[in-house]
Amino acid sequence: MKDGLNRSNSIDEWLEYIDFITPKEIELGLDRVRRVYKNLEIEQSFPVIMVAGTNGKGSTCAFLESIYHNAHFKVACYTSPHFFKFNERIRIKKTSCSDEVIVDALFKVNKARKDIPLTYFEMTTLAAILIFSSEDIDIAIMEVGLGGRLDAVNIFDPEVSIITSIALDHQEFLGDSLEKIFKEKSGIFREHKDAILNFYSDEAFIKDFKSNSKAIVSEINNDYQIVEDNSKLNFFGQKQNFIGLPRPKLNGKKQLQNLSGALRIVELMFDVFPVKVNILKKAIEETNITGRMQVLKNKPLIILDVAHNKESAESLNNFFREKRQKGKVRCIFSLLEGKDIIDITNQFIDYVDEWYISELNSQRAFKSEEIILKLTNQREHVAYKTFSTTQEAFSAAYKNSDDDDNILAFGSFFVVSEILEDTSICQIQKIH
């Protein structure tokens, strides 16, 4: 691998390069990223909304991006991972940045880092903020990649920060208890700035945090809430109320929670970024996000979801039980290493008729035999088939299904993206 690339190299070559130079072992902390950030001489001239949480980050960002875009603010959004193309991670005015813009930013970051080691995520995060700082944006939405306190996104100064949820996930990095995980995620909060807890918890450590925090803390159902009124929603905050809003098209009961957190941010930013109720209505109706309880077809029922931890699997299970048809249930499943297979699958193990286990296009994926072993540990006579690709698994499940059957595809982001990349599956989606 070359020591460096230039602006004439493709974005794929650059992504391969920064993946190659990512150190296998690296000290934790933000010092390295801050040093490169200083070398880049970036001036953050726009407010940042920082979004952390175990689940719900992507949907919360999607609501906010749609709201501020429809309100005609020049909004930038940084999220991860991507489904089809890296450019999806860095968006301005709801449009992915071009290869040329991203390559130019990566070139500048690589030059500025000199001999300072950076990870793939740290490099791309700096590239994103470099792009945003040169585009005269009004506001930036930044999704935390992992945790919060030591995440590269946390080098920026947020005007308002939100934690969408906390649950056990990434314990090897964040700790083996909810208290430890919350401590990492709450590292995005700043003194005298708004900090939103968009989940309700009666845990003692949450109460202690609210009592002792120097941030301006607000909590869902205490300081703001959404009240359902037949087919409409009413948001009640401390300074703003938004009445007669539509239900989001995003599936799942948790989406009202995610929308509530987004609207709390709109309320808190209202003096500088006012949004009329008619704009909110339009923005909520237009909010869409790939792979979150995404119904591709109703006969057979086909649902795709990126549920890759216990909490998100519970939400998917609840949604599926409401939608389930009377026929058989076939499940396409695979996962990346570091995740707890049993935690994610045990809610489905008793009623799935056939498991379609696929190999993923990732070196970090579990081998099929490892997944099957975990399934058979839960249910002795589990029925399963293995496939070399996710597309093959989906095609087989679809071919074997009648109109009253059900197909669930979930686990890693790769499961959803590899299914949706198949052009024949896109035709299925058009039929629906």
Buried (B, 14 or more C-beta within 10 A) or exposed (E): EEEEBEEEBEBEEBBBBBEEBBEEEEEEEBEBBEBBBEBBEBEBEBBBBBBBBBBBBBBBBBBBBBBBBBBEBBBBBBBBBBBEEBBBBBBBBBEBBEBEBBBBBBBBBBEBBEEEEBBBBBBBBBBBBBBBBEBEBBBBBBBBBBBBBBBBBBBBEBBBBBBBBBBBBBEEEBBEEBBBBBBBBBBBBBEEBBBBBBBEBEEEBBEEBBEEBEBBBBBBEEBBBBEEEEEEBBBBBEEBEBEBBBBBEBBBEBBBBBBBBBBBBBBBBEEEBEBEBEBBBBBBBBBEBBBBBBBBBEBBBBBBBBBBBBBBBBBBBBBBEEEBBEBBBBBBBBBBEEBBBEBBBBBBBEBBEBBBBBBBEBEEBBEBEEBBEBBEEBBEEBEBBBBEBBBBBBBBBBEBBEEEBBBBBBBBBBBBBBBBBBEEBEEBBEEE
